[in-house]
Amino acid sequence: MKGKLIVIEGVDGSGKQTQSDKLYRTLLSKGLRVIKVEFPDYQSESSSLVKMYLRGDFGKNPEDVSAYVASSFFAADRYASYTTKWKDFYEAGGIVVADRYTTANMVHQASKILDQAERDTFLEWLYQLEFGMYGIPKPDLVFFLDVPPEISMEMTRERKNKITGEKEKDIHEGDQHHLDTSYMNAHYVADKYGWTKISCVENGRMRSKEDIFSDIYLSAIDML
């Protein structure tokens, strides 16, 4: 019996790591068989092209690399992670909590395509690439952490780059235009694919981590 895959998604600085950690630890404390994964898998060799892309080796702006090419880097990293680290656990009925997934390509890469019809064509291609050709699992539940760019930028101001360990931003985090278009596109794909939206901001301020998590946990437990 296959397990369950729960994905926490959002733009940079929306709290994905915090909320996926909390969900993992809480489910574990309830005695459930659960692991957490995160993407990109920076500890793996499979993320080499992802690191080069985000570092700006292929172009200093996200739009310098097509959505199709960039997506292939991230997709291969997910395939490697699945087949070498958590496939057996998942197929044996375990619960997997993912900090980002294919959903990140849907948010960030699809935002590069302005024409809606062309964007939908890309999303269909991506769906077939990752879930069809690579055969990684489809998520059972996706949470979209809704944090507007002006707030998420503030949240990442002092955060260190996961690739370099410095405060410099990768080409996604450091590009205001990309953050804005990704946020708008995230709402489009969240509606298109039926993701669960979690409003993280109230009266112009971030809700508490605990308050946000209560919304996530109730929906996750209901699905499980």
N, C-alpha and C positions, 0 to 999 in steps of 0.2 A: 504494500500500500504506500503510495507516494505521500510525502509530507505536505507542509504548507510553507509558502514563501510570502513573507510580509516585507514590503519595501517602504522605506522612508525617503521621500524625495523633496526637493526644493532648490531654490537658487542658492548661490554661495552665501554663507552667513545666516541661513535660516534656522539652524539648530539641528540639522540632521544627525550629527554625531551624538549630541547630547540625548536626543529623544530615542535614537536606536539603541544606545547604551542602556537607557532606563527601561526600555521595553524588554531587551534581552535579560537584564538582571531581574526584572520583576517576574517574567515568565519562568526563569530558572528557579526563583525562590518558591514558585508554586509547584515545583516538582515536575515541570514539563521538560521534555527532551528538546533543547533549543541550542543553537549556535548563532553567532553573529559573523557576518562577512561585510566587507566594505570595498567600494570601487571608486577609483582605480585601486588595484592591489599593488601598492607601491613596494611591498616587500618581495614581490615576485619579478623574475626576469621578463615575464609576459607584459609588464607595463613599460618596457623600454621605449617603445614608440609613443606611448601616451606621454611619458615624461618629456620626450623631445618636442612633441607638439605643444604641450602646455608651457614649456620653457621658452618657446619661440624659435626653435631651430628651423622650422619650416615656414616661418613667417611671423612677424611681430603682432599681427592682428588676427583674431579668430577667423575672419572672412578670407584670409590668405589661403586657407586650406578648406576645400569643399566639404560640405556636410557628409558626403558619401565617403570620402577618403578618411576624414577624421573619425567617423563612426566605426570604420573598419579596425582602427587601432584599439578603441575601447571594447569592441565586440570580441576581439581575439583575447584580450585580457580576461574578460568574463568567462569565455569558454575554458581557458586554462585553469582559472580558479575553480570552476564547477567540476571539471573532470578530475582534477588532482586533489581537491580539498574537501568538497562537501557533497558530491554526487551520491556516494553510498549512504551517507547519513540521511539525505533528503529522500532517497528512494526507499529507505527503511522506515519512513514515517515521521522523521524528525521535522521540527519547526526551524526555519531559517529566517533570521531578521537581517535585512540588507540595508546598509547605508549607501544609497544610490544603486542603480541597476540599469537595465536597458532604458528605463525611464529617463535617465540623465541624457542619453543621446536624443531622446524625443524632445526634451526641454531645450538643451543647449545647441545641438546641431540643427534641428529643424528650424530654429529661430533665424538661421542664416538665409532661409528661403522665404522671400516676401510673398510670392504668389501662392494663394491658398491651395489651388489645384495641384501645383508643383510640390507644395509642402505635403499634401496628402499622399502624393505618389511616393515621396521620400519615406514617409512613415510606413507605408505598405511595404516598401523595399526593406526597411530596417526590421520590420516585424518578421519578414521571411528570412532575413539574414540571421538574426539572433535566435529566434524560436524555431525556424524551419531548418536552415542549413546547419547552424551550429548545434541546434537541439537543446539549448538550455531551457530551464523551466519557465513557464509563464507565471507571473505573480498572481497570487490569490487575492491580495489586498495591497493597494498602493495608497499611502498617505502623502498628500501634497501640503507641505508647510508653507502657508501663504504669508510671506513677509515682503512688503514692498521694497524695491531697490534702495531707496534713500535710507531705510533703516538697516537693511542687510549690509550695505557698504560700511556703515558705522560699526556694525558688529565685527567686521573683518579687518578693521583699520590696524589693529595691533597684532593680528594673528600671523604666525610664522608660516611661510610657504612650506608645504609638506614635501616638496621636491628638494629645495635648497636649504631649508632650515633657517632661512633669513626672512626679513619682513617684506621683501619684494613680493609683488603679486604675480601669479601666473597670468597668461594672456587672457583668460576668462575673467578672473577677479579684478584685473587692472583696467578693464575696458568698460566704461560706463554705458556705452551704446549696447554692448553685448549683454550686460546685466539687465538693461531696460527691455530689450527685445526678447530675451530669454524669459523674463517674468511675464510679459504679455503672452508669449507663446505657451508658457506653462499652463495658463488658464485655459487656453484653447485645447491643448492635449488632455488636460485633466477632465474637461467636459466631454471630449470626444471618446475617451476610454473609460469613463466612469470612476475616476479616482476619488477618494474621500478627501475633501478639502478641509484643512484645519486652519482656521483664522487665528494667527498668532499675535495680532496687533489689535489693541483696543484703545480708543481715544488717543491715537498717535504714539502709543507706547507698547513695548513688548509685554505680553501677558507673562505671568510667572511660568517657569519651566514645569512646575508641578501642575499648574492649571492646564497648560497645553497637553501635558502627558495624560491627564485624566480623560480628555477627549479621545486620544489615541488608544488608550488601554481599553476603554469601554467598547470601542468598535472592534478591536483585535480579539478580545475575549468572546464577543458575540459571534465572530466568524469561526473561532476555534471550537 
